Amino acid sequence: MKKYFLIACLLLISASTCIAQSVYENVNLKLMLFNQFMPSTVFLKDGKVVFADLNFNTDKHQLIFVEDKQYKELSGLETIDSIVIDVKQTIKVPNRNKQYKELANLSTVDSIYSVPVTFVPIKDKIYQRTGLSNLYILYSYGVRTAESTTDHSGSRVEDSRVVSNTVTGAYSFMNYKNMGTINTIKDFYILDKSDLVEVRQVKQLAKYYKLDKEAINNYIRDNHVEIHDEQDVLKMIYFFNNPKRR
């Protein structure tokens, strides 16, 4: 994968060159977050706005685009404020076409819509912003499916590339097509000024919240928290963010 300075790269991007229609070299498509390049808006710190079709490489934790039949990685991250990607999602909706419903025997049909998802550069990687202002997601990949394992404290084992088969959450916009045993997973980080606190590291979490590790382990155990599941983590961090709830 080749790196280019951000401004030079993006000014050359056009919609036609960003659609991955050909076979490109040195790229593992199974490690992409999305199953296609998504329309995106890059907001620069100097106020400029650039449009591009982007995808996320879960191996490099970077956003990429296609130009001249090559994948190119966004660099110059220090100039970027945020990136909004219009992620296409598919949901089932009631089939309101009575005639077609009877003919095809379908009670629901697929409906495709776009949801704006915000990514931000933090240090040298790209993270997705969550509903909580200080909580971010780093997407990675798991190379195999394994039974859920725990350490002696009850929290998840620290290998983010091994995916538990108990992981919950429907990542409908992710690239599961032809992925085989490769799974996309979420790791969560709290941004503390310029430092990142890894949520699955109980020791870091306890230090950040000034809590005893046992209190955090008790919450994880009592609430059956899956540390890679977004809703579970959001509820846990919301709880810890509100002292009256502890």
Stockholm file with secondary structure:
# STOCKHOLM 1.0

chainA/1-246         MKKYFLIACLLLISASTCIAQSVYENVNLKLMLFNQFMPSTVFLKDGKVVFADLNFNTDKHQLIFVEDKQYKELSGLETIDSIVIDVKQTIKVPNRNKQYKELANLSTVDSIYSVPVTFVPIKDKIYQRTGLSNLYILYSYGVRTAESTTDHSGSRVEDSRVVSNTVTGAYSFMNYKNMGTINTIKDFYILDKSDLVEVRQVKQLAKYYKLDKEAINNYIRDNHVEIHDEQDVLKMIYFFNNPKRR
#=GR chainA/1-246 SS CEEECHHHHHHTCCGGGSSCCSCCSSCCGGGBSSSSCEEEEEEETTSCEEEEEEEEETTTTEEEEEETTEEEEECCGGGEEEEEEEEEEEEEEECCCHHHHHHHTCSEEEEEEEEEEEEEEETTEEEEECSSTTEEEEEEEESEEECCCBCTTSSBCSCTTEEETTCCCCCTTSCCTTCTTCEEEEEEEEEETTEEEETTCHHHHHHHHTCCHHHHHHHHHHTTCCTTCHHHHHHHHHHHHCGGGC
#=GC SS_cons         CEEECHHHHHHTCCGGGSSCCSCCSSCCGGGBSSSSCEEEEEEETTSCEEEEEEEEETTTTEEEEEETTEEEEECCGGGEEEEEEEEEEEEEEECCCHHHHHHHTCSEEEEEEEEEEEEEEETTEEEEECSSTTEEEEEEEESEEECCCBCTTSSBCSCTTEEETTCCCCCTTSCCTTCTTCEEEEEEEEEETTEEEETTCHHHHHHHHTCCHHHHHHHHHHTTCCTTCHHHHHHHHHHHHCGGGC
//
